[in-house]
């Protein structure tokens, strides 16, 4: 009888645990990159507190047919950033450490994911 009650209680706790929504995790801080605008000038792109574990195609550089890739990334978030040369987090990649990760103008990027 005790085993049955313990099993029911454990099953109920497990079910409740699954029913409680988990909060989305975010990389706190800014991720910055440079891009060339349609005016031919250099601009600063920023992602603020981006979601972790989700691929982010970077605005202003996410269309390989019409835009140049971004460069000079700065990871000022609390998470590791992995930048990719292509959209949808594909192509060659490079990781940037949390808070201090930097890349030069030679590091081209179109998407990023935070872990």
N, C-alpha and C positions, 0 to 999 in steps of 0.2 A: 504494500500500500504506500509506503514512504517513497519507494522508487517511482511509482506512478505519479505522485504529487511533484516530486523533484523534476521528473521528465516534463510534466506539463508546465511547471514554472520556468524551466530552462527554455522550452520551446516558445513560451509567451515572451520571455525577455529577448530572445533572438528575433522574433517577429517584430517586436517594438523597435529594436535596434535598426532593422531594415526599413521600417516605416518613417523614421526620423530623417528628414532631408539633411544632407551634409552641406556645409557652406563651401562656396567656390573658393579656391585658393588663388591668391594673386601674388605676383612679384611686386613688392612695394617699391615705388620709386619711378625714375624715368629711364627709358631707353631712348637714346638719341642717335641720329644718323644724318648724313648730308646727302642731298640730292640736287640735281640740276633741273630747274623749273623750265616751263615752256618759254620763259623770257631769257633763257640762257644763263641765268644767275644761280649761284649756289644758295640753297635754303636749308634750314634745319627742320628735320622731321622728329616728332616726339611721340612715343607711346607712354602714357601715364598709367601706372598700376595695372599692367597687362595681366590677363588670366594666365595661370601656369598650366602646362600640359596641353596647350592649344596652339596650333600653328597660326601665326599672324602674318598675313601678306602685308607688306609695308606700303602705306599710302604713298602715292606719287611715283613709285618705282615698281608697281605690281603688274605692269603690262609690258612684256618683253618686245612687243611689236611697235610700241609708241614711246616708251620711256627708257632712259638709261638706268642702270642699276644704281642703288645707293652705295655710299662708302663711308669711311671714317666713323664706325659705330662706337658708342660709349655706353657701357652697361652700368648704369647708376642704380640698378634695382638690387633687391636682396636675394635674387635667384641667379643661378647660372643661365646665361643666354647662349643658345646655339643658333648661329646665323647661317643662312643657306644662300647659294648663288642663284637659285631658281625659286619661283613661286611654289606654294603648297609644301614648303619645307623639303624640297628635293634639290638634287645636285650636290656639289661639293659643300662642305660645312666646316665651321670653325667655332670653338667655344670661347666665351668671354666670362671671366670670373665675376662673381657678384661685387658690386660697389666700385670696383677699380678696373674692370675689363675694358680694354681699348683696342681698336684696330686702326690701321693707317688708311690712307686714301686708296691704297692698292687692294684692300679687302672689299670686294664687291658683294652686295647682298640685295635680296628681294623679299626674304621672309625670315622669321625668327620664331623660336619656341623657347619658353622658360621652364626650368625644372626646379 
